[in-house]
Structures are given as structure tokens and as C-alpha cells.
């Protein structure tokens, strides 16, 4: 069980560590803070792309947006969800989903 008070960064780190241990390939674009205090991610394309892309040779490919217990999807994140969800396994994961996340990454639940 993951505490609901965990930060999004801590939650993400726990998922990434689990994914590595279970043989998943992991992609995350990390944001940096600029000198003027703004956060930016060096990407080309539309804003709001999900936090993680995970691929496993036996368990498939999935995309996950991570939020804290009270976090909400922004408008750009909703557009990505709506574009991806019909075509690829998409998840909105929160700390309360930890047991389901573990089972999915272990390959013990259906996609």
C-alpha cells in the first residue's frame, strides 16, 4: 500500500524502480527549472504528454499519467488521454492504485 500523502515525484520513483526490477523498459521526460524559475521539458510536440511509457517483451506497452490523491488532469492531459485511450493501454494512476499497479507490472492482471 502506498500512502496517499506521497508526492507525485516519490510515487513516480517507486513505479520506475518497480518497473526496472520487473524488466520493463521505462521512458520519462524530465523537466528542468530554468534560471527564471520556470519549469520546462525539452520536447517537440503538444504539451501534456503522460508521465511514463512502459514496455515489456511479455506484458505489452502501457502509458501512465501519475497524479497525487487529489491531483487533476489538465486540459492538455485530457486531450492526450482521449487520443491514446482507444488505441493503447492508458492508465491514470494514483497512490491508492498501488496494488493494481504492482499486479499489472508483474503481469498478473489483464490489460
DSSP file (Angstrom, degrees, kcal/mol; ACC not computed):
  #  RESIDUE AA STRUCTURE BP1 BP2  ACC     N-H-->O    O-->H-N    N-H-->O    O-->H-N    TCO  KAPPA ALPHA  PHI   PSI    X-CA   Y-CA   Z-CA
    1    1 A X              0   0    0      0, 0.0     2,-0.5     0, 0.0    95,-0.1   0.000 360.0 360.0 360.0 136.3    0.0    0.0    0.0
    2    2 A X        -     0   0    0     93,-0.6    96,-0.1     4,-0.0     2,-0.1  -0.877 360.0-114.2-102.9 131.2    1.3    3.4   -0.9
    3    3 A X    >   -     0   0    0     -2,-0.5     3,-1.6     1,-0.1    92,-0.1  -0.403  15.3-132.7 -65.9 141.2    0.4    6.3    1.4
    4    4 A X  T 3  S+     0   0    0      1,-0.3    65,-0.7    91,-0.1    66,-0.2   0.677 103.4  66.4 -64.6 -17.2   -1.9    9.0   -0.1
    5    5 A X  T 3  S+     0   0    0     63,-0.1    -1,-0.3    64,-0.1    -2,-0.1   0.482  73.1 118.2 -85.7  -2.0    0.4   11.6    1.2
    6    6 A X    <   -     0   0    0     -3,-1.6    63,-0.3     1,-0.1    89,-0.1  -0.339  69.2-114.7 -64.2 144.7    3.3   10.6   -1.1
    7    7 A X     >  -     0   0    0      1,-0.1     4,-2.6    61,-0.1     5,-0.2  -0.343  22.7-112.7 -72.9 161.7    4.4   13.3   -3.6
    8    8 A X  H  > S+     0   0    0      1,-0.2     4,-2.7     2,-0.2     5,-0.2   0.899 119.9  52.1 -61.5 -39.4    4.0   12.7   -7.3
    9    9 A X  H  > S+     0   0    0      2,-0.2     4,-2.4     1,-0.2    -1,-0.2   0.913 111.4  45.8 -63.8 -42.5    7.8   12.6   -7.7
   10   10 A X  H  > S+     0   0    0      2,-0.2     4,-2.0     1,-0.2    -2,-0.2   0.892 113.0  50.4 -66.5 -39.6    8.0    9.9   -4.9
   11   11 A X  H  X S+     0   0    0     -4,-2.6     4,-2.0     2,-0.2    -2,-0.2   0.927 111.5  48.0 -61.8 -47.3    5.2    8.0   -6.4
   12   12 A X  H  X S+     0   0    0     -4,-2.7     4,-2.9     1,-0.2     5,-0.2   0.919 109.1  53.1 -61.3 -44.6    6.8    8.1   -9.8
   13   13 A X  H  X S+     0   0    0     -4,-2.4     4,-2.6     1,-0.2    -1,-0.2   0.893 107.9  51.3 -59.4 -40.5   10.1    7.0   -8.4
   14   14 A X  H  X S+     0   0    0     -4,-2.0     4,-2.1     2,-0.2    -1,-0.2   0.903 112.0  46.5 -63.8 -41.0    8.5    4.0   -6.7
   15   15 A X  H  X S+     0   0    0     -4,-2.0     4,-3.0     2,-0.2    -2,-0.2   0.929 112.6  49.6 -66.3 -45.3    6.8    2.9  -10.0
   16   16 A X  H  X S+     0   0    0     -4,-2.9     4,-2.6     1,-0.2    -2,-0.2   0.920 111.4  48.9 -61.3 -44.5   10.0    3.4  -12.0
   17   17 A X  H  X S+     0   0    0     -4,-2.6     4,-2.2    -5,-0.2    -1,-0.2   0.917 113.2  47.3 -62.1 -43.1   12.0    1.3   -9.5
   18   18 A X  H  X S+     0   0    0     -4,-2.1     4,-1.8    -5,-0.2    -2,-0.2   0.931 111.3  51.2 -62.3 -46.0    9.4   -1.5   -9.6
   19   19 A X  H  <>S+     0   0    0     -4,-3.0     5,-2.7     1,-0.2     4,-0.3   0.919 109.5  50.0 -59.6 -45.3    9.3   -1.4  -13.4
   20   20 A X  H ><5S+     0   0    0     -4,-2.6     3,-1.6     1,-0.2    -1,-0.2   0.937 110.1  50.7 -57.2 -47.8   13.1   -1.7  -13.6
   21   21 A X  H 3<5S+     0   0    0     -4,-2.2    -1,-0.2     1,-0.3    -2,-0.2   0.818 110.9  49.5 -61.2 -30.9   13.1   -4.7  -11.2
   22   22 A X  T 3<5S-     0   0    0     -4,-1.8    -1,-0.3    -3,-0.2    -2,-0.2   0.311 121.9-102.7 -95.5   8.7   10.4   -6.4  -13.2
   23   23 A X  T < 5 +     0   0    0     -3,-1.6    34,-0.4    -4,-0.3     2,-0.2   0.657  69.0 146.8  86.0  17.0   12.1   -6.0  -16.6
   24   24 A X      < -     0   0    0     -5,-2.7     2,-0.4    -6,-0.2    -1,-0.3  -0.588  48.3-127.2 -82.8 147.6   10.1   -3.1  -18.1
   25   25 A X  E     -A   55   0A   0     30,-3.5    30,-2.0    -2,-0.2     2,-0.4  -0.796  32.3-155.0 -86.6 137.8   11.7   -0.5  -20.4
   26   26 A X  E     -A   54   0A   0     -2,-0.4     2,-0.4    28,-0.2    28,-0.2  -0.949  17.6-176.5-125.3 135.3   10.9    2.9  -19.0
   27   27 A X  E     +A   53   0A   0     26,-1.9    26,-2.0    -2,-0.4     2,-0.3  -0.995  12.5 158.4-131.1 129.3   10.7    6.4  -20.6
   28   28 A X        -     0   0    0     -2,-0.4     2,-0.7    24,-0.2    24,-0.1  -0.971  32.8-138.7-145.2 131.4   10.1    9.6  -18.8
   29   29 A X        -     0   0    0     22,-0.3     2,-0.4    -2,-0.3    14,-0.1  -0.830  25.8-144.5 -92.1 116.8   10.9   13.1  -20.0
   30   30 A X        -     0   0    0     -2,-0.7    12,-0.4    12,-0.1     2,-0.2  -0.664   6.6-136.4 -88.8 131.1   12.3   15.0  -17.0
   31   31 A X        -     0   0    0     -2,-0.4     2,-0.3    10,-0.2    10,-0.2  -0.488  15.9-154.4 -79.8 153.2   11.5   18.7  -16.6
   32   32 A X  E     -D   40   0B   0      8,-3.1     8,-2.8    -2,-0.2     2,-0.5  -0.923  16.4-120.7-125.2 154.7   14.2   21.2  -15.6
   33   33 A X  E     -D   39   0B   0     -2,-0.3     6,-0.2     6,-0.2     5,-0.1  -0.842  29.1-142.1 -96.6 128.3   13.9   24.5  -13.8
   34   34 A X    >   -     0   0    0      4,-3.5     3,-2.1    -2,-0.5    -1,-0.0  -0.264  30.3 -96.5 -81.9 172.3   15.3   27.5  -15.8
   35   35 A X  T 3  S+     0   0    0      1,-0.3    -1,-0.1     2,-0.1    -2,-0.0   0.803 124.9  55.3 -59.6 -30.3   17.1   30.4  -14.4
   36   36 A X  T 3  S-     0   0    0      2,-0.1    -1,-0.3     1,-0.0    -2,-0.0   0.357 122.8-104.6 -87.7   8.5   14.0   32.5  -14.3
   37   37 A X  S <  S+     0   0    0     -3,-2.1     2,-0.2     1,-0.3    -2,-0.1   0.412  76.7 133.9  89.9  -1.9   12.2   29.8  -12.2
   38   38 A X        -     0   0    0     -5,-0.1    -4,-3.5     1,-0.0     2,-0.4  -0.546  52.8-129.7 -81.1 147.6   10.0   28.3  -15.0
   39   39 A X  E     +D   33   0B   0     -6,-0.2     2,-0.3    -2,-0.2    -6,-0.2  -0.841  33.2 173.7 -96.8 133.7    9.8   24.6  -15.4
   40   40 A X  E     -D   32   0B   0     -8,-2.8    -8,-3.1    -2,-0.4     2,-0.4  -0.986  23.8-152.7-140.6 148.7   10.4   23.3  -19.0
   41   41 A X        -     0   0    0     -2,-0.3     2,-1.7   -10,-0.2   -10,-0.2  -0.991  26.4-125.8-120.7 129.6   10.7   19.9  -20.7
   42   42 A X        +     0   0    0     -2,-0.4     2,-0.3   -12,-0.4   -12,-0.1  -0.562  62.5 125.6 -78.7  88.5   12.8   19.7  -23.8
   43   43 A X        -     0   0    0     -2,-1.7     2,-0.5     2,-0.1    -2,-0.1  -0.930  54.3-134.1-137.1 161.9   10.3   18.1  -26.2
   44   44 A X        +     0   0    0     -2,-0.3     2,-0.3     2,-0.1    -2,-0.0  -0.985  69.9  38.3-115.3 130.6    8.8   18.8  -29.5
   45   45 A X  S    S-     0   0    0     -2,-0.5     2,-0.2     4,-0.0    -2,-0.1  -0.887  95.8 -14.8 132.5-164.1    5.1   18.4  -29.8
   46   46 A X    >   -     0   0    0     -2,-0.3     3,-0.5     1,-0.1    -2,-0.1  -0.463  64.0-113.8 -80.0 145.4    1.9   19.0  -27.8
   47   47 A X  T 3  S+     0   0    0      1,-0.2    33,-0.1    -2,-0.2    -1,-0.1  -0.262  90.2  48.2 -67.2 160.1    2.0   19.8  -24.0
   48   48 A X  T 3   +     0   0    0      1,-0.2    -1,-0.2    31,-0.1    32,-0.1   0.541  64.3 164.4  90.0   8.9    0.5   17.3  -21.5
   49   49 A X    <   -     0   0    0     -3,-0.5    -1,-0.2     1,-0.1    28,-0.1  -0.315  48.7 -91.7 -59.4 142.5    2.1   14.0  -22.7
   50   50 A X        -     0   0    0      1,-0.1    15,-0.2    27,-0.1    -1,-0.1  -0.031  31.0-115.7 -57.4 160.7    1.7   11.4  -20.0
   51   51 A X  S    S+     0   0    0     13,-0.4     2,-0.4     1,-0.1   -22,-0.3   0.860  87.9  29.3 -68.1 -40.8    4.4   10.8  -17.4
   52   52 A X  E     - B   0  64A   0     12,-2.5    12,-2.5   -24,-0.1     2,-0.5  -0.960  48.6-167.4-131.9 140.7    5.5    7.3  -18.2
   53   53 A X  E     -AB  27  63A   0    -26,-2.0   -26,-1.9    -2,-0.4     2,-0.4  -0.999  22.3-172.8-116.6 124.7    5.8    5.0  -21.2
   54   54 A X  E     -AB  26  62A   0      8,-3.0     8,-2.8    -2,-0.5     2,-0.4  -0.961   6.1-177.0-122.6 135.5    6.5    1.4  -20.1
   55   55 A X  E     +AB  25  61A   0    -30,-2.0   -30,-3.5    -2,-0.4     2,-0.4  -0.998   3.1 179.5-135.4 136.3    7.2   -1.5  -22.5
   56   56 A X  E  >  - B   0  60A   0      4,-2.5     4,-1.4    -2,-0.4   -32,-0.1  -0.996  32.6-130.1-135.4 138.4    7.8   -5.2  -21.6
   57   57 A X  T  4 S+     0   0    0    -34,-0.4    -1,-0.1    -2,-0.4     4,-0.1   0.775 108.9  22.4 -62.4 -25.0    8.6   -8.0  -24.0
   58   58 A X  T  4 S+     0   0    0      2,-0.1    -1,-0.2    -3,-0.0    -3,-0.0   0.698 125.6  47.6-109.1 -27.6    5.8  -10.2  -22.5
   59   59 A X  T  4 S-     0   0    0      1,-0.3    -2,-0.2    46,-0.1     2,-0.1   0.392  98.7-131.5-104.2   2.8    3.5   -7.8  -20.8
   60   60 A X  E  <  -B   56   0A   0     -4,-1.4    -4,-2.5     2,-0.0     2,-0.4  -0.378  31.5 -51.3  91.7-163.7    3.0   -5.2  -23.5
   61   61 A X  E     +B   55   0A   0     -6,-0.2    28,-0.6    -2,-0.1     2,-0.3  -0.948  50.7 173.4-121.2 137.0    3.1   -1.4  -23.7
   62   62 A X  E     -Bc  54  89A   0     -8,-2.8    -8,-3.0    -2,-0.4     2,-0.4  -0.984  20.9-147.1-143.0 157.1    1.3    1.0  -21.5
   63   63 A X  E     -Bc  53  90A   0     26,-2.6    28,-2.4    -2,-0.3     2,-0.4  -0.978  18.8-166.8-123.1 134.9    1.2    4.7  -20.9
   64   64 A X  E     -Bc  52  91A   0    -12,-2.5   -12,-2.5    -2,-0.4     2,-0.5  -0.981  16.0-159.9-131.8 132.6    0.6    6.1  -17.4
   65   65 A X  E     - c   0  92A   0     26,-2.9    28,-2.6    -2,-0.4     2,-0.4  -0.917  23.8-149.0 -99.8 132.5   -0.3    9.6  -16.2
   66   66 A X  E     + c   0  93A   0     -2,-0.5     2,-0.3    26,-0.2    28,-0.2  -0.870  21.1 169.1-110.5 136.5    0.5    9.9  -12.5
   67   67 A X        -     0   0    0     26,-2.3    28,-0.5    -2,-0.4     6,-0.0  -0.976  33.3-113.4-140.2 152.9   -1.3   12.1  -10.0
   68   68 A X    >   -     0   0    0     -2,-0.3     3,-0.6    26,-0.2   -63,-0.1  -0.170  54.2 -83.9 -70.2 177.9   -1.4   12.5   -6.3
   69   69 A X  T 3  S+     0   0    0    -65,-0.7    -1,-0.1   -63,-0.3   -64,-0.1   0.849 132.0  28.0 -55.6 -35.7   -4.6   11.6   -4.4
   70   70 A X  T 3  S+     0   0    0    -66,-0.2    -1,-0.2     2,-0.1    24,-0.0   0.428  92.1 123.4-107.7  -0.7   -6.1   15.0   -5.2
   71   71 A X    <   -     0   0    0     -3,-0.6     2,-0.3     1,-0.1    -4,-0.1  -0.278  45.8-151.5 -65.7 147.7   -4.3   15.9   -8.5
   72   72 A X        -     0   0    0     -5,-0.0     2,-0.3     0, 0.0    -4,-0.1  -0.880  19.3-107.0-120.0 151.0   -6.4   16.6  -11.5
   73   73 A X        -     0   0    0     -2,-0.3     2,-0.1     1,-0.1    -6,-0.0  -0.581  35.6-134.4 -72.8 134.7   -5.8   16.2  -15.2
   74   74 A X     >  -     0   0    0     -2,-0.3     4,-2.3     1,-0.1     5,-0.2  -0.325  29.7 -96.4 -80.2 172.0   -5.2   19.5  -17.0
   75   75 A X  H  > S+     0   0    0      1,-0.2     4,-1.7     2,-0.2     5,-0.1   0.900 125.4  47.4 -58.2 -44.6   -6.8   20.3  -20.3
   76   76 A X  H  > S+     0   0    0      1,-0.2     4,-1.9     2,-0.2    -1,-0.2   0.870 110.9  52.2 -66.7 -36.1   -3.8   19.2  -22.4
   77   77 A X  H  > S+     0   0    0      1,-0.2     4,-2.6     2,-0.2    -1,-0.2   0.873 106.9  53.3 -67.2 -36.5   -3.6   15.9  -20.4
   78   78 A X  H  X S+     0   0    0     -4,-2.3     4,-2.6     2,-0.2    -1,-0.2   0.893 106.9  52.0 -64.0 -39.6   -7.2   15.2  -21.1
   79   79 A X  H  X S+     0   0    0     -4,-1.7     4,-1.7     2,-0.2    -2,-0.2   0.912 110.9  47.4 -63.9 -41.9   -6.7   15.7  -24.8
   80   80 A X  H  X S+     0   0    0     -4,-1.9     4,-2.6     2,-0.2     5,-0.3   0.938 112.0  50.5 -63.1 -46.5   -3.8   13.2  -24.7
   81   81 A X  H  X S+     0   0    0     -4,-2.6     4,-2.8     1,-0.2     5,-0.2   0.940 110.8  48.5 -55.8 -48.4   -5.9   10.7  -22.7
   82   82 A X  H  < S+     0   0    0     -4,-2.6     4,-0.5     1,-0.2    -1,-0.2   0.826 114.6  45.8 -64.5 -31.7   -8.7   11.0  -25.2
   83   83 A X  H  < S+     0   0    0     -4,-1.7    -1,-0.2    -5,-0.2    -2,-0.2   0.841 121.8  35.4 -78.0 -34.1   -6.4   10.4  -28.1
   84   84 A X  H >X S+     0   0    0     -4,-2.6     3,-2.4    -5,-0.2     4,-2.0   0.880  99.2  73.4 -87.9 -41.2   -4.5    7.5  -26.6
   85   85 A X  T 3< S+     0   0    0     -4,-2.8     5,-0.2    -5,-0.3    -1,-0.1   0.783  94.9  51.3 -54.5 -37.7   -7.0    5.5  -24.6
   86   86 A X  T 34 S+     0   0    0     -4,-0.5    -1,-0.3    -5,-0.2    -2,-0.1   0.700 121.8  33.0 -71.2 -14.0   -8.9    4.0  -27.6
   87   87 A X  T <4 S+     0   0    0     -3,-2.4     2,-0.3     1,-0.2    -2,-0.2   0.645 121.0  24.8-118.6 -19.9   -5.7    2.7  -29.1
   88   88 A X  S  < S-     0   0    0     -4,-2.0     2,-0.6   -25,-0.0    -1,-0.2  -0.970  91.1 -84.1-146.5 156.2   -3.2    1.8  -26.3
   89   89 A X  E     -c   62   0A   0    -28,-0.6   -26,-2.6    -2,-0.3     2,-0.4  -0.519  54.1-178.3 -67.7 112.9   -3.3    0.8  -22.7
   90   90 A X  E     -c   63   0A   0     -2,-0.6     2,-0.4    -5,-0.2   -26,-0.2  -0.926   5.8-172.7-117.7 137.4   -3.6    4.1  -20.8
   91   91 A X  E     -c   64   0A   0    -28,-2.4   -26,-2.9    -2,-0.4     2,-0.6  -0.984  22.9-155.1-130.8 142.5   -3.8    4.5  -17.1
   92   92 A X  E     -c   65   0A   0     -2,-0.4     2,-0.4   -28,-0.2   -26,-0.2  -0.966  33.3-166.7-106.2 107.7   -4.4    7.3  -14.7
   93   93 A X  E     +c   66   0A   0    -28,-2.6   -26,-2.3    -2,-0.6     2,-0.3  -0.813  14.7 178.7-106.6 138.1   -2.6    6.1  -11.6
   94   94 A X    >   -     0   0    0     -2,-0.4     3,-2.6   -28,-0.2   -26,-0.2  -0.850  47.4 -99.0-124.8 162.8   -2.8    7.4   -8.1
   95   95 A X  G >  S+     0   0    0    -28,-0.5     3,-1.7    -2,-0.3   -93,-0.6   0.837 122.0  63.3 -53.3 -33.3   -1.1    6.2   -4.9
   96   96 A X  G 3  S+     0   0    0      1,-0.3     3,-0.3     2,-0.1    -1,-0.3   0.645  95.3  61.7 -66.4 -12.9   -4.3    4.4   -3.9
   97   97 A X  G X>  +     0   0    0     -3,-2.6     4,-2.4     1,-0.2     3,-0.5   0.327  69.4 115.0 -90.2   6.3   -3.9    2.2   -7.1
   98   98 A X  H <> S+     0   0    0     -3,-1.7     4,-2.7     1,-0.3     5,-0.2   0.850  73.3  49.2 -51.7 -47.1   -0.6    0.8   -5.8
   99   99 A X  H 3> S+     0   0    0     -3,-0.3     4,-2.3     1,-0.2    -1,-0.3   0.906 113.6  47.1 -62.0 -40.5   -1.7   -2.8   -5.5
  100  100 A X  H <> S+     0   0    0     -3,-0.5     4,-2.6     2,-0.2    -1,-0.2   0.878 111.2  52.1 -66.2 -37.6   -3.2   -2.7   -9.0
  101  101 A X  H  X S+     0   0    0     -4,-2.4     4,-2.7     2,-0.2     5,-0.2   0.939 109.8  48.6 -62.9 -47.7    0.0   -1.2  -10.4
  102  102 A X  H  X S+     0   0    0     -4,-2.7     4,-2.0     1,-0.2    -2,-0.2   0.936 113.4  47.2 -58.6 -47.6    2.1   -3.9   -8.8
  103  103 A X  H  X>S+     0   0    0     -4,-2.3     5,-2.6    -5,-0.2     4,-0.7   0.900 112.5  49.3 -62.5 -41.0   -0.2   -6.6  -10.3
  104  104 A X  H ><5S+     0   0    0     -4,-2.6     3,-0.7     1,-0.2    -2,-0.2   0.931 112.3  47.1 -65.2 -44.3   -0.2   -5.0  -13.7
  105  105 A X  H 3<5S+     0   0    0     -4,-2.7    -1,-0.2     1,-0.3    -2,-0.2   0.813 110.8  52.3 -70.1 -28.5    3.6   -4.7  -13.8
  106  106 A X  H 3<5S-     0   0    0     -4,-2.0    -1,-0.3    -5,-0.2    -2,-0.2   0.642 113.7-121.1 -76.3 -14.2    4.0   -8.3  -12.6
  107  107 A X  T <<5S+     0   0    0     -4,-0.7    -3,-0.2    -3,-0.7    -2,-0.1   0.720  77.8 124.0  81.7  21.7    1.7   -9.4  -15.4
  108  108 A X      < +     0   0    0     -5,-2.6     2,-0.3    -6,-0.2    -4,-0.2   0.414  63.6  55.8 -96.8   2.0   -0.8  -10.9  -13.0
  109  109 A X  S    S-     0   0    0     -6,-0.7     2,-0.0    -5,-0.2    -2,-0.0  -0.937  89.9-103.2-128.8 156.0   -3.8   -8.9  -14.2
  110  110 A X              0   0    0     -2,-0.3    -2,-0.1     1,-0.1    -3,-0.1  -0.346 360.0 360.0 -71.4 156.9   -5.3   -8.5  -17.7
  111  111 A X              0   0    0     -4,-0.1    -1,-0.1    -2,-0.0    -7,-0.0   0.460 360.0 360.0 -74.0 360.0   -4.7   -5.3  -19.6
